[in-house]
Amino acid sequence: MSITNNTWRPTSAILKVEDKNHSAMKGLPLIFTASPNERYRWENDLHDNSNIKILVSIDPESFSLGTGPKPHEIWHEGYYPVVWTNINYRMVYINMGHNDIDYDGGINKELSHTFKNKVQNKMVLNALFGLGKNKTGNQL
């Protein structure tokens, strides 16, 4: 699976939980605001793979995402999964990109931090704890 393009600069987005019953989504609101991140567009539509279960996607209320300067770095519409699992493996993919950094000012100062978002942190911890359990639900 390869990336065809991305948003630029990193911006926040409203995300919606698509599978509230997955262990990584336990205790999360159905809609939440993500920290500023770079987002990725995949070459293949994840819905075309029956083994992929999408857990979180970008809510259409978020558009437009990115500020450019290139027009393809700004998304105005579409469907973009950002968290998913492959039902054949013990894995959760979390596409949170990276922080916004002042690249233009020459000082590379962090302007945001992905892990200062309590909901995102809970999702990552839920995913890790869920992956650390065996089939009977006991911690490995």
N, C-alpha and C positions, 0 to 999 in steps of 0.2 A: 504494500500500500504506500503510495507516495503522495506528497503534498503538491498541489498545483499552484496555490498562492496563499497569501496571508494578509491579515489586516496590519496596518501600520499607522501610526504609533499605537502602542498598547493603550487600550481604553477599557473602562468598565463595561459590563454588559449585564442585562437581566437574564437569568437562567431559569429554566423550568425543569422540574423533576418529571421524568416520563415513567419511571418505575419506582413508585414509593415503597414497594415491598422488598426491594433489594437491600441487603444488609448495609451497603455503603450509604444508603439514603435514610437510614434509621434516625428519626428525630429532626430531620431537615424540613424547613418550610418547602412548600410545593413550588414557590417562586422566590428567588433571592438574587441579590446583586453581587456579582463577582468583582474581585479586585481588578484593576487595570491589567490586562494581559494582551499579548499578541495571540490572535486566533488563526487557525489553519483550515484551509479548504482541501479536502481529500479528492484525489483523482477519481476514485470509485465511490458510488453512493453506498453508504453502509447498509441501507435498507435492502440492497440487492443480495446481501450475504445473510442467509437464514440463521447462521451461527452467531451473528452479532445481535446483542440485546442493548439497545440504546437506553441509557439511564438518565442523562441530562442533555438538553439542547439549548441553544440560544433562543430566547423568547423574541418573537417579531417586534415587540415594543422597543427593543434595543436599537433598531436600525435608525440611522446609519451608524456603522462601527468603523473606527479608524479615522485618521485625518489626512492620510497621504504622506508625501506629496504626489505619488503616482495614483492615478484614478483607480487602478485595480486593487489598490491597498485599502480602499474604502468600500465596504459592503453595504448595499442599500436594501437587499432582500435576500431570501433564500432560507434553506434549512441546514443548520450546522450543529451536528452532535458534538458535544465536548467531553462527555464521559460515557464509556460503554464497556461491555465485557464480551468475551467470546465464550459461549456456553460449553465449549469443548475443553477449556483450560481454566485454571485457577488464576484469573487475572482481572484487573480493572485498569482501563486506560483513562487517565485524567489529563485532558488537554488544556493546561492553564498557561502555556506559553511562558512568558517572563515579565518581570517588572517593567515599568516605564523608567527610563534613565535619560538624563539630560545629555544626549549624544551631541546635540548641536552646540551646546555651550562650551564644549571642550573640557569639562570637568568630570564627566561621567557620574554625576551625583544621582543617587536613586531618588526618583520622584514618587514611587509607590512601592509597596512590598506585598507580594502574593500571600505570604503567610501572616499577614496582619488582619485576615478576614476570618472571623470565628466560624462562620458556616462552612467555608471551604476547608478550614482546618478539621472541623468535625467530620466532613465527608472523607478526607484523606485518612484520618484515624479510623473511622468506621470501615473503610475499605481494607486497611491493613489488618485490623482485628478480625474482620470477616475472612480474609484470606488465610489467617493464621489458625482457623478452626478446621477440624476434620469433619467428615460427613455426618457424625453424630452431634456436632455442635460443640464439642470440647476443644479447648485450646490445644494446639499442637505442641 
